[in-house]
């Protein structure tokens, strides 16, 4: 199902002006770099109530693609972002003013408080919140979703909100993975080279908004509820990814020499394993 026109959808609360500006600039950037194709949408009944959206993580450019896809279907999402991004000069204050949420996974004591704040924000907001359950760009050789962490699932159960899976493919072709740490200009050279060549290749950025994940059978009070909910969520993201990469079931055609390939996805289809 293709995304309906924005005028046909119920109105949602306007995002802060600075975030609307960033979304408009982002839309222009994504259209410059490649071609965006969006399928699915967010059901009308979920547009004016709390909603958690979860997406697979395939490259450093995929957040820009997700923003453009959300803009196209008429929603203004907020992201759960690593603290380092929110503390960065210029962009950090703009993101904080826009209402994005902080998560510091390496600081257990801080993370507990942030989890409670995120659950409360989920219960009270009218804007969807996007989370990457994997926590990092996939290291699977085929770029299928990694095992991921249960945080997003536990958050949805704690807040009692619907979960909508987002599957995406193609954003990995825009910019190389590069490196997890930047120690100098040399670390940015692969990113710059790949980014400059992307408009010449015009990659297709495919984003699919799936149906809400059925978590009705998961009882939040029972031990292991987060694990069971997480498995359902990740399977839904993977199921939505399969048709987006039907002609690349095993490995991506686009070879990124900088991306690590040292893990194996537990969610990928049997065909994708090469069996």
Secondary structure, DSSP 8 states (H G I E B T S, - for coil): -B---GGGS-------HHHHHHHHHHHHHHHHHEEEEEEE---GGGTTS-EEEEE----TTHHHHHHHHHHHHT---EEEEEHHHHTSTTHHHHHHHTT-EEE-TT-HHHHHHHHHHHHHHHHH-SS-EEE-TTSS---BTT-------SHHHHHHHHHT-EEEEEEEESGGGTS----SS--STHHHHHHHHHHHHHHHH-EEEEEEEEEE---TT--TTSTTHHHHHHHHHHHHHHHHHHHHTTT-SSS-SS--TTS---B--SSS-GGGGT-
